[in-house]
C-alpha cells in the first residue's frame, strides 16, 4: 500500500481529534482523503463535503465506532459509472479496505449504488442520501430486492423529507444519528 501524508486539504476538517490527512495511489490517480476513528471502515462519499454541515455531522457521529474515510474529490461527479467503479476499486485496494460500508450523498449516491450492484462483495452496507432528486430517481423495489438478495443492507434517506436542505443543526444531527444507528445495527 502506497500512502503519503500531506498538509493542504480542501476540506476544512480540523487537525484535532485524531484526524489524519493523507493520500493513496488509486490506480494511476493520487487520491487525497481524510481519515479518523477506529473500527470497521466507512467510506463517506460526498458531492459537496460541507453542504449543510451533513459531512461534518456524519464524521462526528461515525468516528467513535468506525474508521471514517472521506476522499477529497470523488470521480462520481461526472456521472460516469464505469470510471467511478474503477476509481473506487483502486481506492479501496490502495487502502487495503474491503469490504467497507459506504455512505454516499447526492450525485455520489447514484454512482455508489451502481458500484454496490456490480461488486456487492466489496460493500457490506450501503447508505444513500439524496438531495433534490425526484422520487423516480431513487432506488426502486427491484434494486432493493437485488441488494437484499446479495445480503447487502440498504438505507435510503431523502434529505428533503428529513429537512436537511438549508438544514438546521437538529435535522442534520438526526440524519447523522440515523446513519450511525443503521451501520451499528448492521454489524
C-alpha positions in Angstrom: 0.0 0.0 0.0 1.4 3.3 -1.0 0.2 6.2 1.2 1.8 9.5 2.0 0.9 12.3 4.4 0.2 15.8 3.2 -0.6 19.1 4.7 -3.1 21.0 2.5 -6.6 19.6 2.3 -9.6 21.2 0.5 -11.9 20.1 3.3 -11.7 22.3 6.4 -11.7 19.4 8.9 -9.8 20.2 12.0 -6.3 18.7 12.7 -7.6 17.7 16.1 -9.3 14.6 17.5 -7.1 12.2 15.6 -8.0 13.5 12.1 -5.3 12.5 9.6 -5.0 13.9 6.1 -3.3 11.5 3.7 -3.2 10.4 0.1 -3.2 7.0 -1.5 -2.3 5.9 -5.0 -5.6 4.6 -6.5 -4.5 3.1 -9.8 -2.8 6.0 -11.6 -4.6 8.6 -9.6 -3.4 10.0 -6.3 -6.5 10.5 -4.1 -6.3 12.7 -1.1 -8.5 11.8 1.8 -9.2 12.4 5.5 -9.4 9.5 8.0 -10.5 9.4 11.6 -11.7 6.9 14.1 -11.1 3.2 14.5 -13.1 0.1 13.8 -14.8 -1.1 10.6 -14.1 1.2 7.6 -16.9 3.5 6.4 -16.3 5.3 3.1 -18.0 8.7 3.1 -18.6 9.9 -0.5 -20.0 13.4 -0.6 -20.7 15.5 -3.7 -20.1 18.6 -1.5 -18.4 17.6 1.7 -19.6 20.6 3.7 -23.1 21.2 2.3 -25.5 21.9 5.1 -23.0 20.6 7.7 -24.0 17.0 6.8 -20.4 15.8 6.1 -19.1 17.1 9.5 -22.2 15.7 11.3 -21.7 12.3 9.7 -18.0 12.2 10.6 -18.7 13.2 14.2 -21.5 10.6 14.6 -19.4 7.8 12.9 -15.9 8.3 14.2 -16.5 6.8 17.8 -17.2 3.4 16.3 -15.8 3.4 12.8 -12.7 4.2 10.7 -14.2 7.0 8.6 -12.6 7.7 5.2 -13.5 10.8 3.3 -11.9 11.3 -0.1 -11.2 14.9 -1.1 -12.7 14.7 -4.6 -14.8 11.9 -6.0 -14.8 10.9 -9.6 -18.6 10.3 -9.5 -19.4 13.9 -10.0 -19.4 13.4 -13.8 -21.9 10.6 -13.6 -19.6 8.1 -15.3 -20.4 4.8 -13.5 -17.6 2.7 -15.0 -14.9 5.4 -14.3 -16.3 5.7 -10.7 -16.2 1.9 -10.2 -12.6 1.7 -11.5 -11.6 4.6 -9.2 -13.4 3.1 -6.2 -11.9 -0.4 -6.7 -8.4 1.1 -6.9 -9.0 3.4 -3.9 -10.2 0.5 -1.8 -7.3 -1.7 -3.0 -4.8 1.1 -2.2 -6.2 1.5 1.3 -6.5 -2.3 1.8 -10.1 -1.7 3.0 -12.6 -4.1 1.7 -15.4 -4.7 2.3 -16.5 -1.3 3.5 -19.7 0.4 4.5 -20.5 3.2 2.0 -22.4 6.4 2.9 -22.9 8.4 -0.3 -24.7 11.7 -0.9 -26.1 13.4 -3.9 -24.5 12.5 -7.3 -22.2 10.2 -5.4 -25.2 8.1 -4.2 -26.1 7.0 -7.7 -22.5 6.1 -8.5 -22.1 4.2 -5.2 -25.4 2.3 -5.8 -24.0 1.2 -9.2 -20.8 0.1 -7.6 -22.6 -1.9 -4.9 -24.8 -3.6 -7.6 -21.8 -4.6 -9.7 -19.5 -5.5 -6.8 -21.6 -6.4 -3.7 -18.8 -8.4 -2.2 -16.8 -5.2 -1.7 -19.6 -3.2 0.0 -21.1 -4.6 3.3 -23.6 -1.8 4.0 -24.9 1.0 1.8 -26.5 4.3 2.8 -27.8 6.6 0.1 -28.6 10.3 1.0 -30.5 12.0 -1.8 -31.0 15.8 -2.1 -33.2 17.4 -4.7 -33.7 14.1 -6.6 -37.1 13.3 -8.0 -38.7 10.2 -6.3 -38.5 8.3 -9.6 -34.6 8.5 -9.4 -34.4 6.8 -6.0 -33.8 3.0 -5.9 -36.9 1.1 -6.7 -38.0 -2.2 -5.2 -36.2 -4.3 -7.8 -32.9 -2.7 -6.9 -33.6 -3.1 -3.2 -34.5 -6.8 -3.8 -31.3 -7.4 -5.7 -29.2 -5.8 -2.9 -31.2 -7.8 -0.3 -30.5 -11.0 -2.3 -26.8 -10.2 -2.2 -27.1 -9.7 1.6 -26.4 -6.0 1.4 -28.3 -3.9 4.0 -29.5 -0.6 2.4 -30.7 2.6 4.0 -32.1 5.4 1.8 -32.8 8.9 3.2 -34.3 11.6 1.0 -32.9 14.6 2.7 -35.7 17.0 1.6 -38.1 14.8 3.6 -35.8 14.8 6.5 -35.5 18.6 6.3 -31.7 18.7 5.8 -31.5 21.0 2.8 -31.0 24.5 4.2 -30.6 22.4 7.3 -30.9 23.2 10.9 -28.4 21.6 13.2 -31.2 19.4 14.7 -32.3 17.8 11.4 -28.7 17.3 10.3 -27.9 15.6 13.6 -31.0 13.4 13.2 -29.8 12.2 9.8 -26.3 11.5 11.1 -27.7 9.7 14.1 -29.9 7.5 11.8 -26.9 6.6 9.6 -24.8 5.7 12.7 -27.5 3.6 14.2 -28.1 1.7 10.9 -24.4 1.0 10.5 -24.1 -0.2 14.1 -27.2 -2.4 13.9 -25.9 -4.0 10.8 -22.7 -5.1 12.4 
